Amino acid sequence: MASVYSQVAALIVSAQPCVALTGAGISAESGIPTFRSKGGLWDTYDPAVYASIEAFRTDPSKYWSIRGEFIRNYDAYQPSPGHLALAELEGMVLLRHVTTENIDGLHRKAGSRNVTEIHGSLREIFCIRCGKEYCAPQVPEGTPPLCDCGGVLKPNTVLFGESLPPQALETAWRQAGTCKVMLVIGTSAVVQPAASLPYVARDHGAAVVEVNIEQAFPGADVCILEKAGAALPQIVNELKERL
């Protein structure tokens, strides 16, 4: 009897193109706290107070009090085996695109090139007054840090109350609507509009493969209840044997 990894490998080979949608679960193995799971960031900090655009405009120090340490230690966080496996799949020309809800930049660190970060990235910092750009971890001290011009620095991420970048969202919809296989990895599938992408893929005839510690997408054709760092390298190994 073929293993579930073999089944997914066969699906990826036979039904191209393949894309991925990833959430916080894939980065949890890199030591980055999740947001909505038990013990996640929003269990401790009210996002309306610490991570909304209105709160940032009123008192940006609150946002920087929970994000500053990560940004200043950006180089200390490294991709998980799951990130590396997706980058390897892209290198094998078996994964066309990664759409991620994550703002940690680890897909790019892992070597993935075709990535859409629909919620932005913490590695990109800019001054809200003059627009000068900084790159994590190279940001001034201070909570909040200030630009040379005296303006407040803000990571290029989507805060609560902000709209997603239109171009990123359009790319995400297009990738979901034109793929034949979607890998749904480590996402709670509750944050819109990302939560709708697997449905878009399925409604356009794609097979959906979920890799998660708990099933979040009930319409998945295949569900692997494991950490991404355990399951994705196994799938890559199966594909290598086939090719």
DRENPA-3360 file (N, C-alpha, C; in nm, 2 decimals, always signed):
BEGIN
1 = MASVYSQV = +0.08/-0.12/+0.00/+0.00/+0.00/+0.00/+0.09/+0.12/+0.00 ~ +0.06/+0.22/-0.09/+0.14/+0.34/-0.10/+0.12/+0.43/+0.02 ~ +0.23/+0.49/+0.06/+0.22/+0.58/+0.17/+0.16/+0.71/+0.13 ~ +0.11/+0.79/+0.23/+0.05/+0.91/+0.19/+0.14/+1.01/+0.12 ~ +0.27/+1.00/+0.16/+0.37/+1.08/+0.09/+0.39/+1.04/-0.05 ~ +0.38/+0.91/-0.08/+0.39/+0.87/-0.22/+0.27/+0.91/-0.30 ~ +0.15/+0.91/-0.23/+0.03/+0.96/-0.30/+0.04/+1.11/-0.34 ~ +0.09/+1.19/-0.24/+0.10/+1.33/-0.27/+0.21/+1.35/-0.38;
9 = AALIVSAQ = +0.32/+1.28/-0.37/+0.42/+1.29/-0.47/+0.37/+1.26/-0.61 ~ +0.29/+1.16/-0.62/+0.23/+1.12/-0.75/+0.13/+1.23/-0.80 ~ +0.06/+1.29/-0.71/-0.03/+1.39/-0.74/+0.04/+1.51/-0.80 ~ +0.15/+1.55/-0.73/+0.23/+1.67/-0.77/+0.29/+1.65/-0.91 ~ +0.34/+1.53/-0.94/+0.40/+1.50/-1.07/+0.29/+1.50/-1.18 ~ +0.18/+1.44/-1.15/+0.08/+1.42/-1.25/-0.01/+1.54/-1.28 ~ -0.02/+1.63/-1.18/-0.12/+1.74/-1.19/-0.04/+1.87/-1.16 ~ +0.01/+1.93/-1.26/+0.09/+2.05/-1.25/+0.00/+2.17/-1.31;
17 = PCVALTGA = +0.02/+2.29/-1.27/+0.11/+2.34/-1.17/+0.07/+2.32/-1.03 ~ +0.16/+2.32/-0.94/+0.14/+2.31/-0.79/+0.18/+2.44/-0.73 ~ +0.10/+2.48/-0.63/+0.13/+2.60/-0.55/+0.11/+2.57/-0.41 ~ +0.16/+2.66/-0.32/+0.15/+2.64/-0.18/+0.09/+2.76/-0.11 ~ +0.01/+2.74/+0.00/-0.03/+2.84/+0.08/+0.02/+2.81/+0.22 ~ +0.09/+2.90/+0.29/+0.15/+2.87/+0.42/+0.10/+2.97/+0.52 ~ +0.10/+2.92/+0.65/+0.06/+3.00/+0.76/+0.16/+2.99/+0.87 ~ +0.13/+3.03/+0.99/+0.22/+3.04/+1.10/+0.28/+2.91/+1.14;
25 = GISAESGI = +0.21/+2.80/+1.12/+0.26/+2.67/+1.16/+0.39/+2.63/+1.10 ~ +0.42/+2.67/+0.98/+0.55/+2.63/+0.92/+0.66/+2.70/+0.98 ~ +0.64/+2.82/+1.04/+0.74/+2.90/+1.11/+0.76/+2.87/+1.26 ~ +0.66/+2.80/+1.31/+0.66/+2.77/+1.45/+0.79/+2.68/+1.48 ~ +0.82/+2.60/+1.39/+0.94/+2.51/+1.40/+1.07/+2.59/+1.39 ~ +1.06/+2.72/+1.36/+1.18/+2.81/+1.36/+1.19/+2.89/+1.49 ~ +1.09/+2.86/+1.58/+1.09/+2.93/+1.70/+1.01/+3.06/+1.70 ~ +0.93/+3.08/+1.60/+0.85/+3.20/+1.59/+0.71/+3.17/+1.64;
33 = PTFRSKGG = +0.67/+3.25/+1.74/+0.54/+3.22/+1.80/+0.42/+3.24/+1.70 ~ +0.32/+3.15/+1.71/+0.21/+3.17/+1.63/+0.12/+3.28/+1.68 ~ +0.01/+3.31/+1.61/-0.08/+3.42/+1.66/-0.20/+3.37/+1.73 ~ -0.27/+3.28/+1.66/-0.41/+3.24/+1.71/-0.42/+3.11/+1.79 ~ -0.31/+3.03/+1.78/-0.32/+2.90/+1.85/-0.30/+2.93/+2.00 ~ -0.33/+2.82/+2.08/-0.31/+2.84/+2.23/-0.17/+2.88/+2.26 ~ -0.16/+2.98/+2.34/-0.03/+3.03/+2.38/+0.03/+3.12/+2.27 ~ -0.04/+3.15/+2.17/+0.01/+3.24/+2.06/+0.01/+3.39/+2.11;
41 = LWDTYDPA = +0.06/+3.47/+2.02/+0.08/+3.61/+2.05/-0.04/+3.68/+2.10 ~ -0.16/+3.65/+2.03/-0.28/+3.72/+2.06/-0.35/+3.67/+2.19 ~ -0.29/+3.56/+2.24/-0.34/+3.52/+2.38/-0.29/+3.62/+2.48 ~ -0.17/+3.67/+2.46/-0.11/+3.76/+2.56/-0.13/+3.91/+2.53 ~ -0.13/+3.94/+2.40/-0.15/+4.08/+2.36/-0.28/+4.10/+2.28 ~ -0.36/+4.20/+2.31/-0.48/+4.23/+2.24/-0.43/+4.30/+2.11 ~ -0.46/+4.24/+1.99/-0.42/+4.30/+1.87/-0.48/+4.43/+1.84 ~ -0.60/+4.46/+1.90/-0.66/+4.59/+1.88/-0.57/+4.70/+1.94;
49 = VYASIEAF = -0.50/+4.66/+2.05/-0.42/+4.76/+2.13/-0.28/+4.76/+2.08 ~ -0.23/+4.65/+2.03/-0.08/+4.64/+2.00/-0.06/+4.63/+1.85 ~ -0.16/+4.59/+1.77/-0.12/+4.57/+1.63/-0.23/+4.62/+1.53 ~ -0.30/+4.72/+1.57/-0.39/+4.78/+1.47/-0.33/+4.91/+1.42 ~ -0.37/+4.95/+1.30/-0.32/+5.08/+1.24/-0.35/+5.20/+1.33 ~ -0.47/+5.20/+1.38/-0.51/+5.31/+1.47/-0.43/+5.32/+1.59 ~ -0.40/+5.20/+1.66/-0.32/+5.20/+1.77/-0.18/+5.24/+1.74 ~ -0.13/+5.20/+1.62/+0.01/+5.24/+1.58/+0.02/+5.39/+1.56;
57 = RTDPSKYW = -0.08/+5.45/+1.50/-0.08/+5.60/+1.48/-0.09/+5.67/+1.62 ~ -0.16/+5.61/+1.71/-0.17/+5.68/+1.84/-0.05/+5.66/+1.93 ~ +0.00/+5.54/+1.93/+0.12/+5.50/+2.02/+0.20/+5.39/+1.96 ~ +0.29/+5.42/+1.87/+0.36/+5.31/+1.80/+0.46/+5.24/+1.89 ~ +0.48/+5.29/+2.01/+0.57/+5.21/+2.10/+0.51/+5.08/+2.14 ~ +0.38/+5.07/+2.15/+0.31/+4.94/+2.18/+0.34/+4.84/+2.08 ~ +0.33/+4.87/+1.95/+0.37/+4.77/+1.85/+0.51/+4.73/+1.86 ~ +0.60/+4.83/+1.87/+0.74/+4.80/+1.88/+0.78/+4.73/+2.01;
65 = SIRGEFIR = +0.70/+4.74/+2.11/+0.73/+4.66/+2.23/+0.72/+4.51/+2.21 ~ +0.63/+4.47/+2.12/+0.62/+4.33/+2.10/+0.69/+4.28/+1.97 ~ +0.73/+4.37/+1.88/+0.79/+4.33/+1.76/+0.94/+4.37/+1.75 ~ +0.98/+4.46/+1.83/+1.12/+4.51/+1.82/+1.22/+4.41/+1.84 ~ +1.20/+4.32/+1.94/+1.30/+4.21/+1.96/+1.32/+4.12/+1.84 ~ +1.21/+4.08/+1.78/+1.22/+4.00/+1.66/+1.29/+4.07/+1.55 ~ +1.26/+4.19/+1.53/+1.32/+4.27/+1.42/+1.47/+4.28/+1.44 ~ +1.51/+4.32/+1.56/+1.65/+4.34/+1.59/+1.73/+4.21/+1.60;
73 = NYDAYQPS = +1.66/+4.10/+1.61/+1.73/+3.97/+1.61/+1.69/+3.89/+1.48 ~ +1.66/+3.96/+1.38/+1.60/+3.90/+1.26/+1.70/+3.79/+1.20 ~ +1.83/+3.81/+1.21/+1.92/+3.72/+1.15/+1.93/+3.59/+1.23 ~ +1.88/+3.59/+1.35/+1.89/+3.47/+1.44/+1.79/+3.37/+1.40 ~ +1.68/+3.41/+1.33/+1.58/+3.31/+1.30/+1.61/+3.25/+1.16 ~ +1.60/+3.12/+1.15/+1.64/+3.05/+1.03/+1.53/+2.96/+0.98 ~ +1.52/+2.94/+0.85/+1.41/+2.85/+0.80/+1.41/+2.72/+0.86 ~ +1.29/+2.66/+0.87/+1.26/+2.53/+0.91/+1.28/+2.43/+0.80;
81 = PGHLALAE = +1.29/+2.30/+0.83/+1.29/+2.20/+0.72/+1.17/+2.21/+0.62 ~ +1.06/+2.26/+0.67/+0.95/+2.28/+0.58/+0.97/+2.39/+0.48 ~ +1.03/+2.50/+0.53/+1.06/+2.61/+0.44/+1.16/+2.56/+0.33 ~ +1.26/+2.49/+0.38/+1.37/+2.44/+0.29/+1.31/+2.34/+0.19 ~ +1.22/+2.26/+0.23/+1.16/+2.16/+0.14/+1.08/+2.23/+0.03 ~ +1.01/+2.34/+0.06/+0.93/+2.41/-0.04/+1.03/+2.48/-0.14 ~ +1.14/+2.53/-0.09/+1.24/+2.59/-0.18/+1.30/+2.49/-0.27 ~ +1.32/+2.37/-0.22/+1.37/+2.26/-0.30/+1.27/+2.22/-0.41;
89 = LEGMVLLR = +1.14/+2.21/-0.37/+1.04/+2.18/-0.47/+1.04/+2.28/-0.58 ~ +1.06/+2.41/-0.55/+1.06/+2.51/-0.65/+1.18/+2.49/-0.74 ~ +1.30/+2.45/-0.68/+1.42/+2.42/-0.76/+1.40/+2.30/-0.85 ~ +1.32/+2.21/-0.81/+1.29/+2.09/-0.89/+1.18/+2.12/-1.00 ~ +1.14/+2.25/-1.01/+1.04/+2.29/-1.10/+0.91/+2.22/-1.08 ~ +0.88/+2.19/-0.95/+0.75/+2.12/-0.92/+0.66/+2.20/-0.83 ~ +0.71/+2.32/-0.79/+0.63/+2.42/-0.72/+0.64/+2.55/-0.78 ~ +0.52/+2.60/-0.83/+0.53/+2.72/-0.91/+0.53/+2.85/-0.82;
97 = HVTTENID = +0.47/+2.84/-0.70/+0.45/+2.97/-0.63/+0.42/+2.94/-0.48 ~ +0.46/+3.02/-0.39/+0.42/+3.02/-0.25/+0.35/+3.15/-0.22 ~ +0.23/+3.13/-0.17/+0.16/+3.25/-0.11/+0.16/+3.22/+0.04 ~ +0.21/+3.32/+0.12/+0.22/+3.30/+0.26/+0.15/+3.41/+0.34 ~ +0.09/+3.37/+0.45/+0.03/+3.47/+0.54/+0.14/+3.52/+0.64 ~ +0.26/+3.46/+0.64/+0.36/+3.50/+0.73/+0.44/+3.62/+0.69 ~ +0.49/+3.69/+0.80/+0.56/+3.82/+0.78/+0.70/+3.81/+0.82 ~ +0.75/+3.68/+0.84/+0.89/+3.66/+0.89/+0.99/+3.65/+0.78;
105 = GLHRKAGS = +0.95/+3.64/+0.66/+1.05/+3.64/+0.55/+1.13/+3.51/+0.54 ~ +1.09/+3.40/+0.60/+1.17/+3.28/+0.61/+1.16/+3.20/+0.48 ~ +1.06/+3.22/+0.40/+1.06/+3.15/+0.27/+1.17/+3.21/+0.18 ~ +1.19/+3.34/+0.18/+1.29/+3.40/+0.10/+1.43/+3.36/+0.15 ~ +1.44/+3.35/+0.28/+1.57/+3.31/+0.34/+1.60/+3.17/+0.30 ~ +1.50/+3.08/+0.29/+1.52/+2.94/+0.25/+1.56/+2.93/+0.11 ~ +1.53/+3.03/+0.03/+1.57/+3.02/-0.11/+1.45/+3.02/-0.21 ~ +1.33/+3.03/-0.16/+1.22/+3.04/-0.25/+1.22/+3.17/-0.32;
113 = RNVTEIHG = +1.19/+3.17/-0.45/+1.20/+3.30/-0.52/+1.06/+3.35/-0.56 ~ +0.97/+3.26/-0.59/+0.84/+3.30/-0.63/+0.74/+3.30/-0.51 ~ +0.75/+3.41/-0.44/+0.68/+3.42/-0.31/+0.59/+3.54/-0.31 ~ +0.47/+3.53/-0.26/+0.38/+3.65/-0.24/+0.35/+3.65/-0.09 ~ +0.40/+3.76/-0.03/+0.38/+3.78/+0.12/+0.26/+3.87/+0.13 ~ +0.14/+3.81/+0.15/+0.02/+3.89/+0.14/+0.00/+3.98/+0.26 ~ +0.07/+3.95/+0.36/+0.06/+4.04/+0.48/+0.18/+4.13/+0.50 ~ +0.27/+4.13/+0.40/+0.39/+4.20/+0.41/+0.51/+4.13/+0.48;
121 = SLREIFCI = +0.61/+4.21/+0.51/+0.73/+4.14/+0.57/+0.79/+4.23/+0.68 ~ +0.83/+4.17/+0.79/+0.90/+4.25/+0.89/+1.04/+4.29/+0.86 ~ +1.10/+4.23/+0.75/+1.24/+4.26/+0.72/+1.24/+4.40/+0.65 ~ +1.13/+4.45/+0.60/+1.13/+4.58/+0.53/+1.07/+4.68/+0.62 ~ +1.15/+4.78/+0.65/+1.10/+4.89/+0.74/+1.11/+5.02/+0.67 ~ +1.02/+5.11/+0.70/+1.02/+5.24/+0.63/+0.98/+5.35/+0.72 ~ +1.02/+5.47/+0.69/+0.98/+5.59/+0.77/+0.85/+5.64/+0.72 ~ +0.75/+5.66/+0.82/+0.62/+5.70/+0.78/+0.62/+5.85/+0.74;
129 = RCGKEYCA = +0.73/+5.92/+0.77/+0.74/+6.06/+0.73/+0.81/+6.09/+0.60 ~ +0.93/+6.03/+0.58/+1.00/+6.06/+0.46/+1.01/+5.94/+0.36 ~ +0.98/+5.83/+0.41/+0.98/+5.71/+0.32/+1.11/+5.64/+0.32 ~ +1.21/+5.68/+0.39/+1.34/+5.61/+0.39/+1.32/+5.47/+0.43 ~ +1.40/+5.38/+0.36/+1.38/+5.24/+0.38/+1.50/+5.18/+0.47 ~ +1.46/+5.09/+0.56/+1.56/+5.02/+0.64/+1.54/+4.87/+0.62 ~ +1.63/+4.79/+0.65/+1.62/+4.65/+0.64/+1.66/+4.58/+0.77 ~ +1.57/+4.50/+0.82/+1.60/+4.43/+0.95/+1.72/+4.34/+0.93;
137 = PQVPEGTP = +1.80/+4.33/+1.03/+1.79/+4.38/+1.17/+1.85/+4.52/+1.18 ~ +1.89/+4.59/+1.07/+1.95/+4.72/+1.08/+1.85/+4.83/+1.10 ~ +1.80/+4.85/+1.22/+1.71/+4.96/+1.25/+1.77/+5.03/+1.38 ~ +1.74/+5.16/+1.39/+1.79/+5.23/+1.50/+1.73/+5.18/+1.63 ~ +1.80/+5.22/+1.74/+1.74/+5.18/+1.88/+1.62/+5.27/+1.90 ~ +1.55/+5.23/+2.01/+1.44/+5.31/+2.05/+1.31/+5.23/+2.04 ~ +1.21/+5.27/+2.12/+1.08/+5.21/+2.12/+0.97/+5.32/+2.11 ~ +0.93/+5.37/+2.00/+0.97/+5.31/+1.86/+1.10/+5.37/+1.81;
145 = PLCDCGGV = +1.16/+5.30/+1.72/+1.28/+5.36/+1.65/+1.24/+5.47/+1.56 ~ +1.33/+5.57/+1.55/+1.30/+5.69/+1.47/+1.40/+5.70/+1.35 ~ +1.36/+5.75/+1.24/+1.44/+5.78/+1.13/+1.53/+5.89/+1.15 ~ +1.63/+5.91/+1.07/+1.72/+6.03/+1.08/+1.64/+6.16/+1.08 ~ +1.52/+6.16/+1.01/+1.44/+6.28/+1.00/+1.35/+6.30/+1.12 ~ +1.35/+6.20/+1.21/+1.27/+6.21/+1.33/+1.13/+6.14/+1.31 ~ +1.10/+6.09/+1.19/+0.98/+6.01/+1.17/+0.98/+5.87/+1.23 ~ +0.87/+5.82/+1.26/+0.85/+5.69/+1.32/+0.87/+5.58/+1.21;
153 = LKPNTVLF = +0.94/+5.48/+1.25/+0.96/+5.37/+1.16/+0.85/+5.26/+1.17 ~ +0.81/+5.21/+1.06/+0.70/+5.11/+1.06/+0.74/+4.99/+0.97 ~ +0.73/+4.87/+1.01/+0.75/+4.76/+0.92/+0.65/+4.75/+0.81 ~ +0.69/+4.70/+0.70/+0.60/+4.70/+0.58/+0.51/+4.57/+0.59 ~ +0.43/+4.58/+0.70/+0.33/+4.47/+0.72/+0.19/+4.53/+0.73 ~ +0.09/+4.44/+0.71/-0.04/+4.48/+0.72/-0.09/+4.47/+0.86 ~ -0.13/+4.58/+0.92/-0.18/+4.58/+1.06/-0.33/+4.57/+1.05 ~ -0.39/+4.54/+1.16/-0.54/+4.53/+1.17/-0.60/+4.66/+1.13;
161 = GESLPPQA = -0.69/+4.66/+1.04/-0.76/+4.78/+1.00/-0.70/+4.83/+0.87 ~ -0.59/+4.77/+0.82/-0.53/+4.81/+0.69/-0.58/+4.71/+0.58 ~ -0.58/+4.76/+0.46/-0.61/+4.67/+0.34/-0.48/+4.59/+0.30 ~ -0.51/+4.48/+0.24/-0.39/+4.40/+0.18/-0.35/+4.47/+0.06 ~ -0.22/+4.46/+0.02/-0.17/+4.52/-0.10/-0.24/+4.46/-0.22 ~ -0.30/+4.54/-0.30/-0.38/+4.49/-0.41/-0.31/+4.40/-0.51 ~ -0.18/+4.43/-0.54/-0.11/+4.35/-0.63/-0.08/+4.21/-0.57 ~ -0.05/+4.21/-0.44/-0.02/+4.08/-0.38/-0.15/+3.99/-0.37;
169 = LETAWRQA = -0.26/+4.06/-0.34/-0.39/+3.99/-0.34/-0.43/+3.93/-0.47 ~ -0.41/+4.01/-0.58/-0.44/+3.97/-0.71/-0.36/+3.85/-0.75 ~ -0.23/+3.85/-0.72/-0.14/+3.74/-0.75/-0.19/+3.61/-0.68 ~ -0.22/+3.63/-0.55/-0.27/+3.51/-0.47/-0.39/+3.45/-0.53 ~ -0.49/+3.53/-0.57/-0.61/+3.48/-0.64/-0.58/+3.41/-0.77 ~ -0.49/+3.47/-0.85/-0.46/+3.41/-0.98/-0.39/+3.28/-0.96 ~ -0.29/+3.27/-0.86/-0.22/+3.14/-0.84/-0.32/+3.04/-0.79 ~ -0.41/+3.07/-0.71/-0.51/+2.97/-0.66/-0.61/+2.93/-0.77;
177 = GTCKVMLV = -0.64/+3.02/-0.85/-0.74/+2.99/-0.96/-0.69/+2.91/-1.08 ~ -0.55/+2.91/-1.09/-0.49/+2.84/-1.21/-0.41/+2.72/-1.17 ~ -0.40/+2.69/-1.05/-0.32/+2.57/-1.01/-0.40/+2.44/-1.03 ~ -0.33/+2.33/-1.03/-0.39/+2.20/-1.03/-0.38/+2.13/-0.90 ~ -0.28/+2.17/-0.82/-0.26/+2.12/-0.68/-0.23/+2.23/-0.59 ~ -0.29/+2.24/-0.48/-0.25/+2.34/-0.38/-0.22/+2.27/-0.25 ~ -0.10/+2.30/-0.20/-0.05/+2.25/-0.07/-0.09/+2.36/+0.04 ~ -0.17/+2.32/+0.13/-0.21/+2.41/+0.24/-0.14/+2.37/+0.36;
185 = IGTSAVVQ = -0.05/+2.46/+0.41/+0.05/+2.42/+0.51/+0.05/+2.51/+0.63 ~ +0.02/+2.45/+0.75/+0.04/+2.53/+0.87/-0.05/+2.65/+0.89 ~ -0.16/+2.65/+0.83/-0.25/+2.77/+0.85/-0.38/+2.73/+0.92 ~ -0.43/+2.83/+1.00/-0.55/+2.80/+1.07/-0.67/+2.81/+0.98 ~ -0.65/+2.87/+0.86/-0.76/+2.89/+0.76/-0.88/+2.97/+0.82 ~ -0.85/+3.07/+0.90/-0.96/+3.15/+0.95/-0.95/+3.30/+0.91 ~ -0.83/+3.34/+0.87/-0.80/+3.48/+0.84/-0.83/+3.50/+0.69 ~ -0.93/+3.59/+0.67/-0.96/+3.62/+0.53/-0.87/+3.74/+0.48;
193 = PAASLPYV = -0.84/+3.74/+0.35/-0.90/+3.66/+0.24/-0.82/+3.53/+0.22 ~ -0.71/+3.51/+0.29/-0.62/+3.39/+0.27/-0.70/+3.26/+0.29 ~ -0.79/+3.26/+0.38/-0.87/+3.14/+0.41/-0.96/+3.09/+0.30 ~ -0.99/+3.19/+0.20/-1.07/+3.15/+0.09/-0.99/+3.09/-0.03 ~ -0.86/+3.10/-0.02/-0.78/+3.06/-0.14/-0.79/+2.91/-0.16 ~ -0.79/+2.82/-0.06/-0.81/+2.68/-0.09/-0.94/+2.65/-0.16 ~ -1.05/+2.72/-0.12/-1.18/+2.71/-0.18/-1.17/+2.75/-0.33 ~ -1.10/+2.86/-0.36/-1.08/+2.90/-0.49/-1.02/+2.80/-0.58;
201 = ARDHGAAV = -0.91/+2.74/-0.52/-0.84/+2.63/-0.59/-0.93/+2.51/-0.62 ~ -1.00/+2.47/-0.52/-1.09/+2.35/-0.53/-1.20/+2.38/-0.63 ~ -1.26/+2.50/-0.62/-1.37/+2.54/-0.71/-1.32/+2.54/-0.86 ~ -1.19/+2.56/-0.88/-1.14/+2.56/-1.02/-1.08/+2.43/-1.06 ~ -1.11/+2.32/-0.98/-1.07/+2.19/-1.02/-0.94/+2.14/-0.96 ~ -0.88/+2.21/-0.87/-0.75/+2.17/-0.82/-0.77/+2.07/-0.70 ~ -0.67/+1.98/-0.68/-0.67/+1.90/-0.56/-0.60/+1.98/-0.45 ~ -0.65/+1.96/-0.33/-0.60/+2.03/-0.21/-0.54/+1.93/-0.12;
209 = VEVNIEQA = -0.41/+1.96/-0.08/-0.34/+1.87/+0.01/-0.31/+1.96/+0.13 ~ -0.36/+1.91/+0.25/-0.33/+1.99/+0.37/-0.23/+1.92/+0.46 ~ -0.13/+2.00/+0.50/-0.03/+1.95/+0.60/-0.04/+2.04/+0.72 ~ -0.08/+1.98/+0.83/-0.12/+2.06/+0.95/-0.12/+1.97/+1.07 ~ -0.09/+2.03/+1.19/-0.11/+1.94/+1.31/-0.25/+1.92/+1.34 ~ -0.34/+2.01/+1.30/-0.48/+1.99/+1.31/-0.55/+2.03/+1.18 ~ -0.65/+1.95/+1.14/-0.71/+1.98/+1.01/-0.79/+2.11/+1.02 ~ -0.76/+2.20/+0.92/-0.83/+2.33/+0.92/-0.92/+2.35/+0.80;
217 = FPGADVCI = -0.89/+2.27/+0.69/-0.96/+2.28/+0.57/-1.04/+2.15/+0.54 ~ -1.17/+2.15/+0.57/-1.24/+2.02/+0.56/-1.26/+1.96/+0.42 ~ -1.23/+2.05/+0.32/-1.25/+2.00/+0.18/-1.12/+1.94/+0.12 ~ -1.02/+1.92/+0.21/-0.89/+1.87/+0.15/-0.91/+1.73/+0.09 ~ -0.84/+1.70/-0.02/-0.84/+1.57/-0.08/-0.75/+1.48/-0.01 ~ -0.64/+1.53/+0.05/-0.55/+1.46/+0.13/-0.51/+1.54/+0.25 ~ -0.51/+1.48/+0.37/-0.48/+1.56/+0.49/-0.37/+1.48/+0.56 ~ -0.25/+1.55/+0.58/-0.14/+1.49/+0.66/-0.13/+1.56/+0.79;
225 = LEKAGAAL = -0.17/+1.49/+0.90/-0.17/+1.56/+1.03/-0.03/+1.55/+1.10 ~ +0.06/+1.63/+1.04/+0.20/+1.63/+1.09/+0.25/+1.77/+1.08 ~ +0.37/+1.79/+1.15/+0.43/+1.92/+1.13/+0.49/+1.93/+0.99 ~ +0.50/+2.05/+0.93/+0.55/+2.06/+0.80/+0.69/+2.02/+0.79 ~ +0.77/+2.04/+0.89/+0.91/+2.00/+0.89/+0.93/+1.85/+0.88 ~ +0.83/+1.77/+0.92/+0.84/+1.63/+0.91/+0.78/+1.58/+0.78 ~ +0.67/+1.63/+0.74/+0.60/+1.58/+0.62/+0.66/+1.63/+0.49 ~ +0.69/+1.75/+0.48/+0.74/+1.80/+0.35/+0.87/+1.74/+0.30;
233 = PQIVNELK = +0.97/+1.73/+0.38/+1.09/+1.66/+0.34/+1.06/+1.51/+0.29 ~ +0.97/+1.45/+0.35/+0.93/+1.31/+0.31/+0.87/+1.32/+0.17 ~ +0.79/+1.42/+0.14/+0.73/+1.43/+0.01/+0.84/+1.46/-0.10 ~ +0.93/+1.54/-0.06/+1.05/+1.57/-0.15/+1.13/+1.45/-0.18 ~ +1.15/+1.37/-0.08/+1.23/+1.24/-0.10/+1.15/+1.15/-0.19 ~ +1.02/+1.14/-0.18/+0.94/+1.06/-0.27/+0.95/+1.11/-0.41 ~ +0.95/+1.24/-0.43/+0.96/+1.30/-0.56/+1.09/+1.27/-0.62 ~ +1.20/+1.28/-0.54/+1.33/+1.25/-0.59/+1.34/+1.10/-0.64;
241 = ERL = +1.28/+1.01/-0.57/+1.28/+0.87/-0.62/+1.21/+0.86/-0.75 ~ +1.10/+0.93/-0.77/+1.02/+0.92/-0.89/+1.10/+0.98/-1.01 ~ +1.17/+1.09/-0.98/+1.24/+1.16/-1.09/+1.38/+1.12/-1.11;
% end
